[in-house]
């Protein structure tokens, strides 16, 4: 009987996802459950995305994973949102190595903040004057997949800084990504605008 009860009470990934638990937390919670640790505390959290240790405002880049992913010193794995650097394109990795490795970056969150691989999704800023004042992660959400107007200007505190996601697109090392059947991202139109400018300047 006892074994059946423990099986019934054991959390599953599907249950955690239904409860709104971010993907970045699920492996740890499941492992804690297997080890017999109390996991009920996770069900009482109202907004996981406000936990700064999981979704940091800034951090020092420790390692470059590939052309659009890196890891911070605190262990958080960051995937640049809104772009895709195809696997094997070393120029994107070289760019990240030169521009952000060992440097402090600031993470701006959007309507999607993590993915099924346990990575944090963020717009990444470097070279900011001070800690930027970002609009809330849910700024773009209007209703359903409808969105508020996208952002064009750099945020306060990072007027002289660079949006790394955008720089990779401008350099031709990555492409903007529009997520099918999902709401617009903060800088989605800005990236597309910059790409259009680049295309128009290429000789025929």
FENKA-V780797 format. One record per run of one state. SS is the DSSP state (A for helix, B for strand, O for the rest). FROM is the first residue (numbers start at 1). TO is the last residue. If there is no record, write none. Layout:
ss=SS from=FROM to=TO
ss=SS from=FROM to=TO
This chain:
ss=O from=1 to=1
ss=A from=2 to=9
ss=O from=10 to=12
ss=A from=13 to=18
ss=O from=19 to=22
ss=A from=23 to=34
ss=O from=35 to=40
ss=A from=41 to=44
ss=O from=45 to=47
ss=A from=48 to=50
ss=O from=51 to=57
ss=B from=58 to=66
ss=O from=67 to=68
ss=B from=69 to=72
ss=O from=73 to=76
ss=B from=77 to=80
ss=O from=81 to=82
ss=B from=83 to=84
ss=O from=85 to=89
ss=A from=90 to=99
ss=O from=100 to=100
ss=B from=101 to=101
ss=O from=102 to=103
ss=B from=104 to=108
ss=O from=109 to=113
ss=B from=114 to=114
ss=O from=115 to=119
ss=B from=120 to=126
ss=O from=127 to=132
ss=B from=133 to=133
ss=O from=134 to=140
ss=B from=141 to=143
ss=O from=144 to=145
ss=B from=146 to=147
ss=O from=148 to=155
ss=B from=156 to=156
ss=O from=157 to=161
ss=B from=162 to=163
ss=A from=164 to=170
ss=O from=171 to=174
ss=B from=175 to=176
ss=O from=177 to=187
ss=A from=188 to=201
ss=O from=202 to=204
